[in-house]
Amino acid sequence: MRTRLFFAALTVAWISAGCGAPEPPMPCTEQPLHWRQQVEQSREITFEYCDAFDMVCNEAVTLADTCPGFVSDLEQYFEEVLIPILSEKLRHLPWHIDIDRLVAMLFDRLQGACGEVDLLDQIGTCQAPGDVGAPCIEEADCLEGLFCSEGICEVPPV
């Protein structure tokens, strides 16, 4: 149930992205994910499209890491942009809809989903190659000329 709620909310976020909403993190993984279908056939899913956006798949920065910040940014967008618009448009309805309460309930559930969906810590995100101090797992996660040492992009020793 929480997984469906989380992915439904991400769908809403992606749809509203054209209207100035914060961009959701782009999931990626270099390891194929295996999903079990009801007929017990294994289906392999991969996310390999970061190159198309001049980014790398950085599995050191997972969806679990970016989820709370994205939900907070989305909540701020709702409060500052969408709620005033909805309040203005819905004030003419014959019944009262407490938009603030609905949004608060939605974001409470979304923040909870960030910590409870186990899959989020297995999926990296598309990132620009990192500068000195950026998290990394492999050399490709860092800018050219830097190397990945103990999970951080560093300048090679001279």
HELIX and SHEET records of a PDB file:
HELIX    1   1 ARG A    2  SER A   16  1                                  15    
HELIX    2   2 ALA A   17  CYS A   19  5                                   3    
HELIX    3   3 CYS A   50  PHE A   53  5                                   4    
HELIX    4   4 LEU A   63  TYR A   77  1                                  15    
HELIX    5   5 PHE A   78  LEU A   82  3                                   5    
HELIX    6   6 ILE A   83  LEU A   90  1                                   8    
HELIX    7   7 ILE A   99  GLU A  116  1                                  18    
HELIX    8   8 ASP A  118  GLN A  122  5                                   5    
HELIX    9   9 GLU A  139  ASP A  141  5                                   3    
SHEET    1   A 4 SER A  42  PHE A  47  0                                        
SHEET    2   A 4 PRO A  27  ARG A  36 -1                                        
SHEET    3   A 4 GLY A 124  GLN A 127 -1                                        
SHEET    4   A 4 VAL A  56  THR A  62 -1                                        
SHEET    1   B 2 PHE A 147  SER A 149  0                                        
SHEET    2   B 2 ILE A 152  GLU A 154 -1                                        
END                                                                             
